[in-house]
Amino acid sequence: MTDKATDRAKKARPSVFDLGPPAANTGRGVASQAGSPKAAPATAKLLVSVRSADEAGVALEAGADLIDVKEPARGPLGMAHHEAVAAVLEVVNGRVPVSAALGEWSEAILTAAHWHLELPLTYVKWGLAGYKGGPGWGEDLLQTRRGVPAPLEVVATAYADWQKADSVPPAEVAKFAKRFRYRAFLLDTFQKDGRSLFDHMPPAEVAELIEGLQRGGVLVALGGSLKPEQARLLGRVAPDYYAVRGSVCVGGKRDAELDPLRVRKWKDAIS
């Protein structure tokens, strides 16, 4: 690998990553709080997915708290080229954590992401589309995680529309994440068809999932094509991060350019 940005990014790998504890939950229970549009949401941070170094700069200036690198044209968690990831890391320069999407899990995923794993990322993640689970499921996922070099952390990822993804239900992935001490969990949607996370899971169910993971010390990121005003539907429960792409792009289209005004709108909504 001769790309200068990639080489500089590799040398910058820190020894320890610490994103802090899960967001405080000041509510008195999911049943009484979630789904109430009048309740003020707890404080969450903003994860913005970008596809280039230029977009990373825009996201940072607009207030992003975590930069995620992916290629939207390749699916919900499409893997960007490693040189694009390295260029993003150079622009970010340690100001906020950086994560990268690696596509959907397969036995060959670490080979496909070989160069990505050499970079000083905080997190990597892959989806479970086509992973049907079954009795005793998960050992192959743990084996893959063991192949990820420290201090990189693997994000446990679930799709709210898990039937469409032919995957494992979110509640089962959440149990798996807590049992095997994943540090972070992403709830997203597989199909990007104009529907949001809450079209597949009601806010109360999502809030309960968030609370259970946070009690177990797991950071939670919530994606799934949500709009800023929908954050209030969780009441006083909040994820640690709202993960956004399409809703912060021009025209609300995930393959369009990043719109700094839309990023700031999200920041205002969750602050």
C-alpha positions in Angstrom: 0.0 0.0 0.0 1.7 3.2 -1.2 -0.9 5.8 -0.7 0.6 8.5 1.5 -2.6 9.2 3.4 -2.9 5.5 4.2 0.6 5.4 5.5 0.2 8.4 7.7 -3.1 7.1 9.1 -1.5 3.8 10.0 1.3 5.5 12.0 -1.3 7.5 13.9 -3.0 4.5 15.6 -3.6 5.4 19.3 -3.1 2.8 22.0 -6.4 3.3 23.8 -9.9 4.4 22.7 -12.5 5.6 25.2 -15.7 7.1 24.1 -17.1 7.4 27.7 -20.1 5.8 29.3 -23.5 5.3 27.8 -25.8 8.4 27.7 -27.6 9.0 31.0 -31.2 7.8 31.0 -33.3 10.0 33.2 -36.7 8.4 32.6 -38.6 6.2 35.0 -39.3 3.3 32.6 -40.0 2.6 29.0 -43.7 2.1 29.4 -44.3 5.5 30.9 -41.8 7.5 28.8 -41.3 6.1 25.3 -43.7 7.2 22.6 -44.5 10.5 24.3 -43.8 13.4 22.0 -44.0 15.9 24.9 -41.1 14.3 26.9 -37.7 15.9 26.4 -35.2 13.4 25.1 -32.0 12.6 26.9 -28.8 13.9 25.3 -27.3 11.9 22.5 -24.4 12.5 20.1 -24.4 12.5 16.3 -22.7 9.9 14.1 -22.5 11.0 10.5 -21.7 8.6 7.7 -19.5 10.0 4.9 -18.1 8.6 1.7 -15.1 10.9 1.3 -12.6 13.2 3.0 -14.4 16.3 1.7 -17.7 15.0 3.3 -15.8 14.3 6.6 -14.7 17.9 6.7 -18.2 19.2 6.1 -19.6 16.9 8.8 -17.0 18.0 11.4 -17.6 21.7 10.7 -21.3 21.1 11.2 -20.8 19.4 14.6 -20.5 15.6 14.0 -19.3 13.7 17.1 -18.3 10.6 15.3 -17.4 10.0 11.6 -18.4 6.8 10.0 -17.1 5.9 6.5 -19.1 3.8 4.1 -20.1 3.7 0.4 -23.9 4.0 0.2 -23.9 2.7 -3.4 -22.8 -0.7 -2.0 -25.6 -1.3 0.5 -26.7 -0.1 3.9 -23.2 -0.9 5.3 -21.3 -0.7 2.1 -17.5 -0.8 2.4 -15.6 2.2 1.1 -12.2 1.8 -0.5 -9.4 1.7 2.1 -7.7 4.8 0.6 -11.0 6.8 1.1 -11.0 5.7 4.7 -7.4 6.7 5.2 -8.1 10.1 3.7 -11.0 10.6 6.1 -8.7 9.7 9.0 -6.2 12.3 7.9 -8.8 15.0 7.7 -10.3 14.1 11.1 -6.8 14.0 12.6 -8.0 12.5 16.0 -10.7 15.2 16.7 -13.5 12.6 16.9 -13.6 8.8 16.7 -13.8 7.2 13.2 -15.6 4.0 12.3 -15.8 2.1 9.0 -18.5 -0.2 7.6 -17.2 -3.4 6.1 -20.3 -4.7 4.3 -22.2 -7.9 5.2 -20.6 -10.6 7.2 -19.0 -13.6 5.5 -16.2 -16.0 6.4 -13.9 -14.0 4.1 -14.7 -10.5 5.5 -11.4 -10.0 7.2 -9.6 -10.8 4.0 -11.7 -8.4 2.1 -11.1 -5.7 4.7 -7.4 -6.5 5.2 -6.1 -2.9 4.6 -9.0 -1.3 6.6 -7.8 -3.3 9.6 -4.4 -1.7 9.4 -5.9 1.8 9.9 -6.3 3.6 13.3 -10.1 3.2 13.4 -12.1 3.2 16.6 -14.8 0.8 15.3 -15.5 -1.5 12.4 -18.9 -3.1 11.7 -20.6 -5.5 9.4 -24.2 -6.4 8.9 -25.8 -9.8 9.2 -27.9 -9.9 6.1 -28.2 -13.5 5.0 -27.0 -14.8 8.4 -30.0 -16.8 9.6 -28.7 -17.8 13.0 -30.3 -20.9 14.5 -29.4 -23.0 17.6 -25.9 -22.1 18.9 -25.5 -19.3 16.4 -22.7 -16.8 16.8 -19.5 -18.8 17.2 -18.4 -17.9 13.7 -19.1 -14.3 14.4 -16.9 -14.5 17.6 -14.2 -16.2 15.6 -14.2 -13.3 13.1 -14.1 -10.8 16.0 -11.1 -12.6 17.4 -9.3 -11.9 14.1 -9.7 -8.1 14.4 -6.5 -6.5 15.7 -6.6 -4.6 19.0 -7.5 -1.9 19.9 -10.2 -2.0 17.2 -13.7 -2.7 18.5 -16.4 -4.6 16.5 -19.9 -3.1 16.6 -22.7 -5.7 17.0 -25.2 -4.8 14.3 -28.9 -5.7 13.9 -31.5 -4.8 11.3 -34.9 -3.8 12.4 -36.3 -5.2 9.2 -34.5 -8.5 9.9 -37.0 -10.6 7.9 -36.2 -8.6 4.8 -32.5 -9.0 5.5 -32.9 -12.8 6.2 -31.1 -12.2 9.4 -31.3 -12.5 13.2 -33.9 -10.5 15.2 -32.6 -7.4 17.0 -33.5 -8.7 20.4 -31.3 -11.8 19.9 -28.4 -9.7 18.6 -28.7 -7.5 21.6 -28.5 -10.5 24.0 -25.5 -11.7 22.1 -23.8 -8.3 22.4 -24.3 -8.2 26.1 -23.3 -11.8 26.7 -20.1 -11.5 24.8 -19.2 -8.0 26.0 -19.4 -6.0 22.8 -18.7 -2.3 23.5 -21.1 -1.0 20.9 -24.3 -1.9 19.1 -26.0 -0.5 16.0 -29.7 -0.8 15.2 -30.3 0.0 11.5 -32.5 -0.9 8.6 -31.5 -3.1 5.7 -33.8 -1.8 3.0 -33.5 1.9 2.3 -36.9 2.4 0.8 -38.2 5.5 2.4 -39.5 3.8 5.5 -37.8 4.5 8.9 -36.7 2.3 11.8 -40.0 3.0 13.6 -42.0 1.5 10.7 -40.4 -1.8 11.6 -40.1 -1.5 15.4 -42.3 0.8 17.6 -40.6 3.4 19.7 -41.4 1.7 23.0 -39.7 -1.5 21.8 -36.6 0.4 20.5 -36.4 2.3 23.8 -36.5 -1.0 25.8 -33.7 -2.4 23.7 -31.6 0.7 24.2 -32.1 0.7 28.0 -31.2 -3.0 28.3 -28.0 -2.5 26.3 -27.0 0.6 28.2 -27.6 -1.1 31.5 -25.1 -3.8 30.3 -22.5 -1.1 29.5 -23.0 -1.2 25.7 -22.9 2.0 23.7 -25.9 2.2 21.3 -26.1 3.8 17.9 -29.5 4.2 16.3 -29.8 4.5 12.5 -32.6 3.5 10.2 -33.5 6.6 8.2 -34.9 8.6 11.1 -35.7 12.3 10.9 -34.7 14.8 13.6 -38.2 15.2 14.9 -38.6 11.5 15.4 -36.0 11.5 18.2 -38.7 12.8 20.6 -40.7 9.6 20.1 -38.3 7.8 22.4 -39.2 10.1 25.3 -36.5 10.4 27.9 -34.6 7.4 26.5 -31.8 8.1 24.1 -29.2 6.2 22.3 -25.6 7.2 22.7 -25.5 8.2 19.0 -28.0 8.8 16.3 -26.4 7.4 13.1 -27.4 9.4 10.0 -26.8 9.5 6.3 -29.7 10.1 4.0 -31.4 12.6 6.3 -28.3 14.8 6.2 -27.8 14.7 2.5 -29.2 17.0 -0.2 -32.8 16.2 -0.8 -32.7 13.5 1.8 -31.1 11.1 -0.7 -28.3 9.0 0.8 -26.2 9.0 -2.4 -26.3 12.8 -2.7 -23.8 15.2 -1.2 -23.8 16.0 2.5 -25.8 19.1 3.5 -24.2 20.9 6.5 -27.6 22.6 7.3 -29.2 19.2 7.7 -26.4 18.1 10.0 -26.9 21.2 12.2 -30.6 20.5 12.3 -29.9 17.1 13.7 -27.5 18.5 16.3 -30.1 21.1 17.4 -32.8 18.4 17.7 -30.8 16.2 20.0 -28.9 18.8 22.1 
